[in-house]
Amino acid sequence: MRTTQRRARAWINYLRKPLRRFLPLFAFAMAVVLLGGVAFYFLYDRPLTFSQSVWTAFALLTGEPILDWPRHWVLELLYFVLPILGLVVVLDGLIRFSYYAFRRDEMSPDWVRAMSDTMSNHVVLFGLGKVGFRVLQQLIALGEHAVVIEKDEHCPNIAFARNHAVPVRIGTGREEGILADVNIKGAKSLICATNDDLANLELAIDARKLRPKLRIVLRMYDQELAEKIGDTMDIHLAFSTAMLAAPLFATASMDPCILNSFYVDKRLLVIARLTIPDGSELVGKSVGELVREHQLVVVTYKRGEGTVFHPPTDVVIESADVVTVECEPGTLKTLHGLNGTPTPV
């Protein structure tokens, strides 16, 4: 759904609340006008049609009488009461409704809820600090719809979210009704990315109560606690910042060609970029041969200015080519030997 369509639907959702508040007042005013019309129809000094009687009562409600002063005491009372009622009750209600409708705050819980209700299978992001900001950037790049919960209304990253039409609910995870405001029941996943382990865990548990099958990605500083939570609480992914950073720091320090590293089923894998020099034993080999002989994945292949992701298996490696591979550290050492490049000690 395009942003303009989503905002139009959100506007309709947003107006439901003031309409629900205003409709009883409107019904009361119409009932008063109708009863006043009946009184003028039967009690006024000269005969009036029913439509004239109702219009007279309505004119009194707006403070603009259109008939001469009546003689009957009931109608005299209406001449006093209806203008005051129209000024105090009806006019006040219209002003409040107009203010709510046209002076809306896009940071208000009502507007965030209206926007969230237009979404389904979206991602709820808890925390818009340094990590949360990067996560939001990636979600936007992936084309995902997201709603953010952030406790600090002065967070500088809120401007980025608003510029990309991402609703931001200001509040803490403990605030009652906050998960309903971000439509957690319609979300496909929750990312808890604050620097408060307890706050992340509490929100994850509350969300799981509302939607048992919700996918939860949990950031935690305590690595042991993250592992226990992931195993015992059916939280799909519980990441410790130290656990994520440690493999990259360690492998990058031992080999400058390593771009990234991570664990898959307790096996350490690295992504490394190799430049093929003259005299390398890798020259003349195809991508398919590299994959079969060394049990690796060729991620990119670059010759000159062009880069090919996941190149065909029949591409033959030449000198000056640049190859990015995904493999185990031991395999990378073997490739260094074949390539004739010094193996880092």
N, C-alpha and C positions, 0 to 999 in steps of 0.2 A: 504494500500500500504506500502511495506517495505521501510525502510530508504534508502537503496541503489537504489531502483527503483525511489524513489522520487528525490534523488539527481541527478540521471541520467537525468530525465525529466527536472529538474531545470537547469542542465548544458546546455541542448539543448535550453531552453528558454533564458538562460543567453547569449548564443552566437548569438542570433538573432540580438541584437543591434549592435555589432561590424560588423556582416556580412552585415547588411543594410548599414552601413557606408562604408564598404570596397568594396562592389559590384559595386557601380558607378565608383570607382577608377579602379577596375579591368576591367570593361567594357571599360573605356577610354583607358587603356593601350593596351587592345586587339585591339581596333579600330585603335590606332596608329600603332601597329604592322602590321595590315592588310593593312592600307594605305601605310605604308613603303614598304611592300611586293609588292604592285602594282607598286610603283615607281621603285623598283629594277628590277621588271619583264620587264618593258618597257624601262628603261633608262640605265641599266648597260652596261658596255663595251662589254661584251660577253653574249650570250643567257643563260638564267637561267630558270629552271622550276619554276612554281608558288610556289611549296612547298619550293624549295631552296631560293626563294626570301623572302618568309615569315620568314623562319628560319634565314636568314641574318638580317632582321629587328629585330627579337627577340634577336639575339645575340648582336646586337648593343645596344638594350635596357638594357641588362645585363652588358654592358661594355666589351664585348669580341668579336670584329670584326673577321670574318672568311674569308673575301675576301680582295683583294688588294684595295688600295685607288682608288675610282672612278674618272672619268674625268668630269662627268656632275655636274654642280653646285648644282642642287637639291639634288643629292646623297651626295655631299660633306657637304651640310648643315645638312643632316640627320646624317652624321658621327659625327657632333658636338652636335646636339640637342638630339638625342636619348639616348646616355649615360648619359647626364645630367638629362634628364627627368626620366630615370630609377633610377638614384641615389637619386634624390630629391623627386620625387613623389611616385614611386612604392615601393622602398626600405623603405621609411619612412612609407608608408601605411602598409606594411608587419610587420614592427617593432611595430607599434602602435597596430595592430591587435593581434600580438603574446603576447605583454605585457598585453593587456586587457584580453586575453583568459587564459593565464597561470599564471598571477600574480593577480588573483581575490582576492578581500577582502570580506570575508563572512559577514562583518558588513556593506558593501556598500548597498545603496538602490537598486541597480540593482540586486544584488544577492538575497536580501530579497524578492524582487518582483518576481524573477524567482522561488524561493521556494514557495512563497504564491500562485502563479498561478497553482501549482500542487495540491493544496488543495481545498476541498469543504466541507461545513458544519463544518468548523473549528471555533475555538474561538479566538477572538482578545482580548488580554489583554493589557490595557493601564496602565503602571506603574509597575516597578519591584523593588519597595522598600520592606519594611518588610511585608506589607499585600500582595502586588503583588507576592512576592516570595512564600509565603505560598499558595496562590491561584494557582500558576503555579505548585507547588508540587502536589496539589490535582488533577489538570487537568491531569498531567502525570500519576498519580496513577489510574485515571479513564479511561486511554487509549484515552484521547481526543487529537486531533491535535490542536496546538496553534501557534499563531504568537504574538510577543510582540512588543509594542512601548515603548521605554524608552528614556528620554531626556538626561540622564547623561551617556556619553560613558565610564566613569570610574566606573560605578556602579558595585560593587563586585559580584552581583547576575547574571550578564551577563554570567560569566563562567559556572554557573550551567545550564543556558538555552542552551548554545552552546554544553555542554557535553551531553545534551539530544536531540540534533538535532532540537532545537526550534529556528527558525529565530528571530532575534532581529533587529528591525528598529530603528536606533538612530535618534531622532528628537522630536519635540514638536507637540502637537495636532493641532496647528495653521499652521503648515507647509503645503504648498500647495502640493497636490498629495500624502500625506502620507497615506490616507485611501485607495487609489488605489494601493499603494505599498504593502499593507497587504491584498489585495483582499477582501475588505469589502463586495462587492457585492456577493461573494461566501460564506461568513461567516454565521453561524447560530446565533451567539451571540457576544456581546461586553461587556467586563467587564472593567469599569473605576475605577481603584483602587489607584489613586494617592492621595496625601494629599492636593490637590488644588481643592476645590469645583468648582470653575469657569472653570478650565481646563477640569475637568470631564464632566461638563454640556455642554461646547462648543463642545467637541468631540462627545458627545452623539447626540447632535442636528445635527451636520454635517453628522454623520453616518446615522441618520434617514432620512435625505434628499436623500442620495444615495440609501438606502434600507429601505423603509417605514415599512416593517414587521419585521425588525431586532429586536431580543430580546436584551434588554439592562439591565444590572445590574450596578447600579450606587452607588458608595460609597460617602457619604457626611458627613461632621462634623455637619452641622446645621440640627438638627432633624426636626424642623418645615418646613424648606425649602425642606427637603427630602420628607416629607409627601405631601406637595403641589405639588411638581414635579411629584410624583408618581400618584397623582389624576388627574392632569390637562394636563400633557404632554404625556400621553400614554406611559410612560416609565414603563416597567414591574415591576422592583424592584428598589427602591431607598433606600439604607440602610444608616442610620446614625450610626457611630461607637458607639456613646454613647447609642443609642437605642438598639443596639445589645448587648453591654456589661452590661447594667444596670440590666436586669433580672438575668443574671448569677451571678453578684456580690451580688445582694440582696439575692437571694435564697441560694447561697453557704454560705453566712454569717449566715443564720438562721439554716442550717442543713448540717452537714458535709457529709452525705451520698449522697447529690445531686451532680451529675456529670455535668449536663448541664441544661439549661432552655431556653425557647423561647416562642414566642406568635404565635398562629394560630387563625386567625379570632378573635383577641382581647381576646383570652383565654390563660392564662398562663399555660404552661405544663412544667413539670420537668422530668428529667431522673435521677433515684436514684437507688443505689445498696444496697440491704438489705441482711444481713447475718441472717440466721434462727437459733436461739438458741434452746436449750432444753426447753420444756415447752411452746413454741410458739403456739398460736392458729392457726397459718398457717400450722403447721405440719399436714399431712394427707389430706390436700386439694389439689385438682388437679389444673393444670394451667387453665383449662377451667372454673373451679369454681371461681377462682380469677378474671378472665376476666368478667364473667357474674355478679358477686356480686358487683364488685367495679368499673366497667367501665374503665378498664385500659388495657395497652398493656404490655405483658411480652416480653421484648427484648432479654434477655439471661438467661440461666439457667446453673449453674455450680455445679457439684458434683465431688469432688476430683480434678483431673487435667483436666477433660474434660469440655469444654464450648459449649453449644448448642444455636445457635441463633434461635429465634422464635420457642421454643420447642413445641412439640405436646400437644394438650389439655388434653390428658390422663396421662401426666407425674404427678406423685404425689410428693409433696414437703416433704422432710425429714429434720431432724435437721442437721445443719452444711452446708446445701445448701446455695448458694449465688444466689439471684434473682435480675435481673435488670429490672425495670419497668418504663413505661412512663405513667404519670398520672398528675392530678391537685394537687396543694399543700395540699388542704384539704383532698384529698384521701390518700396522703402520711402520714398525721398525723393519720388517721384511721388505716393504716397499721402498724405504729409504736405501736399503742395501742394493736392491735391484736398480734403483734410480741413480746410484752413484753419488748421492748426497750424504753428507756426514750425519750419522745418527746421533742426536743429542744425548749427552750423558747425564 
